[in-house]
Amino acid sequence: MFVLKIIEMKRILLLVMSVVALQVFAQEKNYKVAVIGFYNLENLFDTINDPTKNDEDFTPEGANRNNTYVYTDKLGKLSDVVSLIGTDFNPDGFAFLGVAEVENRKVLQDLVAQPKLKDRNLKIVHYNSPDARGIDVGLLYHPKYFKVKHSESLYVRLEGNNNELYYTRDILWVAGEMDGETVHVFVNHWPSRRGGEEASAPGRAAAAGVAKHVIDSLMAIDVNTKVVLMGDLNDDPVSPSMTEVIGSKGKKEEVKPGGIYNPWVDFYKKGIGTLAYNDSWNLFDQIVVSSAFLDPNQSGFHYKDAHIVNRDFMVSKTGRYKGYPMRTYSGSLYVGGYSDHFPTYLVTLKEVTAK
């Protein structure tokens, strides 16, 4: 108990220091704050058997015994986390939040209707994917901070043995306005590492290539286009899918016009991650931005810093997964956690000029 109190005091002290630092930073200038987040919701399935989805394990009679109690409890747990993402810097939380591992639009509607979220009037962008697991990506957004102008689902073509197609999550592309400024958002959940990291790498490279093709097309029109690429990439910041296909850089000074900055490289090199496996941390849950976000003296929003949400209550305290993100299931046993991933977010600022 004494140790937990010390940990909590340290967290509160860090929070106070962060707020004070932001206040000091803003003393000479006034800024609007927009938070950009991502969260893998770990198999957010409803209880209904959908014949078009591979969801049998997540029905009341299925292996995971996903009944009304489990579903309701999970929604409440997720809302505990989602409701606090970014509130250290903006009381309204995020401007938009990419999500992964959702079965359908209905589960997102149920999530944003939770008591801790319903007053924000969050809106949803979602498309059904052909994914073999029956899961999709989506975008939740606060209409006060982000207005959707265009959205579409980008198909990721994957070929297995004998040129047979296999299916993964589509990439969600959303173009919208953040305080009148156009921002293009790409929400991803790239193919897993099943079969081994090296053997599965071509699938992630293919998914990265789909996003990169559209990003390059946007940059060909205007090199100052603001792009946010986010998701559970099933790769780390130093993996080839990011460094070679996306071409992201971990140092701002190395990012060329139209290039991509990855703020998570230093986190990863320090051993900080968003999910753990075999007592090793990975940082799959990344949010990267185009060069147009990097100039702090611009009139639009610029990147300030990156954060991982890993509050003490989100961490397993005992057992096989001690120290890991507190997951929903251990095998097929419901253990009542939140997600096996920690969420991430970026803080962006826009100077408020006197009129």
C-alpha positions in Angstrom: 0.0 0.0 0.0 2.8 2.4 0.9 4.5 1.7 -2.5 1.3 2.3 -4.4 0.8 5.6 -2.6 4.4 6.6 -3.6 3.7 5.7 -7.2 0.4 7.6 -7.2 2.2 10.7 -5.7 4.8 10.5 -8.4 2.1 10.4 -11.1 0.3 13.4 -9.6 3.6 15.3 -9.3 4.4 14.6 -13.0 0.9 15.7 -14.0 1.3 18.9 -12.1 4.7 19.5 -13.6 3.3 18.9 -17.1 0.4 21.3 -16.6 2.8 23.9 -15.1 5.2 23.5 -18.0 2.4 24.0 -20.5 1.2 27.1 -18.6 4.7 28.5 -18.6 5.1 27.7 -22.2 1.9 29.6 -22.9 2.6 32.6 -20.8 4.0 34.7 -23.6 1.5 33.4 -26.1 -2.0 31.9 -26.0 -2.7 28.6 -27.6 -5.5 26.4 -28.6 -4.9 22.7 -27.8 -6.0 19.8 -29.9 -5.2 16.3 -28.8 -4.8 13.5 -31.4 -5.1 9.9 -30.0 -5.2 6.2 -30.8 -6.4 3.2 -28.8 -6.6 -0.5 -29.6 -9.8 -1.6 -27.8 -8.9 -5.3 -27.8 -11.7 -7.3 -29.3 -14.7 -5.0 -28.7 -17.4 -7.4 -30.0 -21.1 -7.2 -29.2 -22.9 -10.4 -28.0 -24.9 -11.0 -31.3 -23.8 -13.6 -33.7 -23.3 -11.9 -37.1 -23.2 -14.4 -40.0 -21.1 -12.0 -42.0 -18.4 -11.8 -39.2 -16.1 -14.3 -37.6 -17.5 -13.5 -34.2 -18.7 -16.9 -32.9 -16.1 -16.9 -30.0 -17.5 -13.6 -28.8 -21.1 -14.7 -28.3 -22.7 -15.9 -25.0 -22.3 -19.5 -26.2 -18.8 -19.0 -27.7 -15.4 -19.8 -26.2 -15.1 -16.3 -24.6 -18.6 -16.3 -23.1 -19.2 -12.8 -24.2 -22.5 -12.2 -22.5 -24.4 -9.0 -21.6 -22.5 -8.6 -18.3 -19.1 -9.0 -20.0 -20.0 -6.6 -22.8 -21.4 -4.0 -20.5 -18.5 -4.2 -18.1 -16.0 -3.9 -21.0 -17.7 -0.8 -22.3 -17.6 0.8 -18.9 -13.9 -0.1 -18.5 -13.0 1.3 -21.9 -14.9 4.5 -21.2 -12.9 5.0 -18.1 -9.8 5.1 -20.2 -11.2 6.9 -23.3 -12.7 9.6 -21.2 -9.3 10.6 -19.7 -7.2 10.6 -22.9 -5.7 14.0 -23.4 -7.6 15.6 -20.4 -4.2 16.5 -18.8 -4.0 19.2 -21.6 -7.6 19.8 -22.7 -10.6 19.2 -20.4 -12.6 18.1 -23.4 -10.1 15.3 -24.1 -9.2 14.4 -27.7 -10.2 16.2 -30.9 -10.2 12.8 -32.6 -9.3 9.2 -31.6 -8.5 6.4 -33.9 -9.6 3.0 -32.6 -8.9 -0.6 -33.6 -10.4 -4.1 -33.0 -14.0 -3.1 -33.1 -16.6 -5.4 -34.6 -19.0 -2.9 -36.1 -20.4 0.6 -35.8 -22.9 -0.4 -33.1 -20.2 -1.2 -30.5 -18.7 2.3 -31.1 -22.2 3.8 -30.7 -22.5 1.9 -27.4 -19.1 3.2 -26.3 -19.7 6.9 -26.9 -23.1 6.6 -25.1 -21.4 5.6 -21.9 -22.0 8.0 -19.0 -18.4 9.3 -19.0 -18.5 10.1 -22.7 -22.1 10.9 -23.7 -21.9 14.6 -22.9 -19.1 15.1 -25.4 -21.5 14.2 -28.3 -18.7 12.2 -30.0 -19.2 11.3 -33.6 -18.1 8.2 -35.5 -16.5 7.3 -38.8 -16.6 3.5 -39.5 -16.6 1.1 -42.5 -16.9 -2.6 -42.5 -13.7 -4.4 -43.4 -13.2 -7.9 -45.0 -10.8 -8.8 -42.2 -10.8 -12.6 -41.4 -11.1 -11.9 -37.6 -14.2 -9.7 -38.2 -12.6 -6.6 -36.7 -12.3 -3.0 -38.1 -10.8 0.3 -37.4 -12.7 3.5 -36.8 -12.5 7.2 -35.8 -14.2 8.9 -32.9 -14.2 12.7 -33.1 -15.3 15.7 -31.0 -17.4 18.0 -33.3 -16.2 21.0 -31.4 -12.6 20.4 -32.6 -12.9 18.3 -35.8 -15.3 18.4 -38.7 -15.3 15.5 -41.2 -15.3 16.6 -44.9 -14.5 13.3 -46.6 -13.9 9.6 -45.6 -13.3 6.4 -47.4 -12.0 2.9 -46.7 -8.7 1.8 -48.4 -8.5 -1.8 -49.3 -5.2 -3.7 -48.5 -4.5 -6.5 -51.0 -2.6 -9.4 -49.5 -1.5 -12.5 -51.3 -0.6 -15.8 -49.6 0.6 -19.1 -51.0 -0.4 -19.9 -54.5 -1.5 -16.3 -55.0 -4.5 -16.8 -52.8 -5.9 -13.6 -51.3 -6.2 -13.3 -47.5 -7.9 -10.4 -45.8 -6.9 -7.8 -43.2 -8.3 -4.5 -42.0 -9.0 -1.7 -44.4 -7.3 1.6 -43.8 -9.6 4.4 -42.8 -8.9 7.7 -44.5 -10.6 10.7 -43.1 -10.1 14.3 -44.3 -11.5 16.9 -41.9 -11.0 20.4 -40.5 -9.4 21.2 -37.2 -10.3 24.8 -36.5 -10.6 25.4 -40.2 -7.4 23.7 -41.1 -7.5 20.6 -43.3 -6.0 17.5 -41.8 -5.8 14.0 -43.4 -6.0 11.1 -40.9 -5.2 7.5 -41.7 -6.2 4.9 -39.1 -4.4 1.6 -39.5 -4.3 -1.9 -38.0 -1.7 -3.7 -40.0 -1.3 -7.5 -40.3 -0.1 -9.3 -37.2 3.2 -11.0 -36.6 1.6 -14.4 -36.6 4.0 -16.9 -38.2 7.0 -14.7 -37.1 8.1 -11.1 -37.5 10.2 -11.7 -40.6 7.7 -14.0 -42.4 4.8 -11.7 -41.8 6.7 -8.4 -42.6 5.5 -8.3 -46.3 1.9 -8.0 -45.2 2.7 -4.9 -43.1 4.8 -3.5 -45.8 1.9 -3.9 -48.2 -0.5 -2.1 -45.8 2.1 0.7 -45.3 2.4 1.0 -49.0 -1.4 1.6 -49.4 -1.3 4.5 -47.0 2.0 5.8 -48.4 0.6 5.8 -51.9 -2.3 8.1 -50.9 0.0 10.3 -48.8 2.4 10.7 -51.7 -0.5 11.8 -53.9 -1.5 14.4 -51.4 2.1 15.7 -51.1 2.4 15.9 -54.9 -0.4 18.4 -54.8 0.9 20.3 -51.8 4.0 19.4 -49.9 2.6 21.2 -46.8 -0.4 18.9 -46.5 -1.0 18.0 -42.9 -1.2 14.2 -42.5 -1.6 12.1 -39.4 -0.9 8.3 -39.7 -1.9 6.3 -36.7 -2.7 2.8 -35.6 -1.7 -0.6 -34.2 1.0 -1.2 -36.8 2.2 -4.5 -35.4 5.6 -3.0 -35.9 7.9 -0.8 -33.9 9.1 2.7 -34.8 12.4 1.3 -36.1 10.8 -1.5 -38.2 11.2 -1.4 -42.1 7.5 -0.8 -42.6 8.0 2.6 -40.9 11.6 3.5 -41.8 11.6 2.3 -45.3 8.1 2.2 -46.6 6.6 5.1 -44.8 10.0 6.7 -44.6 9.5 8.2 -41.1 12.3 9.8 -39.2 12.9 10.0 -35.5 14.6 13.3 -35.5 12.8 16.5 -36.6 15.9 17.9 -38.4 16.0 14.8 -40.7 12.4 15.3 -41.9 12.3 16.8 -45.4 9.3 18.7 -46.7 6.5 16.3 -47.2 8.2 13.7 -45.0 7.0 12.0 -41.9 8.2 12.5 -38.3 7.9 9.7 -35.8 8.1 10.9 -32.2 8.1 7.3 -30.8 11.6 6.3 -31.8 13.2 7.7 -28.6 10.5 6.1 -26.5 11.2 2.7 -28.0 14.9 3.0 -27.7 14.5 3.7 -24.0 12.5 0.5 -23.6 9.1 2.2 -23.3 6.2 0.5 -25.0 2.4 0.2 -25.4 2.2 -3.6 -25.2 4.3 -6.4 -23.8 5.0 -9.9 -25.0 7.4 -12.5 -23.4 8.6 -9.8 -20.9 9.6 -7.5 -23.7 8.0 -4.2 -24.7 6.8 -3.2 -28.2 5.6 0.1 -29.3 3.0 -0.8 -32.0 0.5 2.0 -31.2 2.0 4.9 -33.1 0.9 8.3 -34.3 3.2 10.0 -36.8 2.8 13.4 -38.5 3.9 15.1 -41.7 6.5 17.8 -41.8 3.8 20.5 -42.0 3.2 19.9 -38.2 6.8 20.7 -37.2 7.1 24.5 -37.5 6.1 26.0 -34.1 5.9 29.4 -35.6 3.2 28.7 -38.1 -0.4 30.0 -38.0 -1.9 26.5 -37.8 -1.5 23.6 -35.4 1.9 22.3 -34.7 3.2 19.2 -32.9 4.2 19.7 -29.2 4.8 16.3 -27.7 3.8 12.6 -27.4 2.3 10.6 -24.5 1.4 7.1 -23.5 -1.5 6.6 -21.2 -0.4 4.0 -18.7 -2.2 4.9 -15.4 -1.6 2.6 -12.5 -5.2 1.2 -12.6 -4.6 0.0 -16.2 -1.7 -2.2 -15.2 -1.9 -5.8 -14.1 -0.6 -6.3 -10.6 -0.3 -10.1 -10.4 0.0 -13.3 -12.3 1.3 -14.1 -15.7 0.8 -10.6 -17.1 2.1 -8.7 -14.1 3.3 -5.2 -15.2 1.6 -5.5 -18.6 -1.5 -3.6 -19.7 -4.5 -5.1 -17.9 -6.1 -7.1 -20.7 -9.8 -8.1 -21.2 -9.1 -11.9 -21.5 -6.5 -14.3 -20.4 -6.9 -16.9 -23.1 -10.7 -17.3 -23.2 -11.1 -16.3 -19.5 -12.6 -12.9 -18.9 -10.4 -11.1 -16.4 -12.1 -7.7 -16.5 -9.3 -5.5 -17.7 -9.3 -2.7 -20.2 -7.1 -3.6 -23.2 -3.8 -5.4 -23.8 -2.6 -2.1 -25.3 -2.0 1.3 -23.8 -3.4 4.3 -25.8 -1.2 7.0 -27.2 -1.7 10.6 -28.0 -0.1 13.7 -29.4 -0.6 17.3 -28.2 -0.8 19.9 -30.9 -1.0 23.7 -30.4 -2.2 26.6 -32.4 -1.4 30.2 -31.4 -4.3 32.4 -30.7 -3.5 35.8 -32.3 -5.0 39.0 -31.0 -7.6 40.6 -33.3 
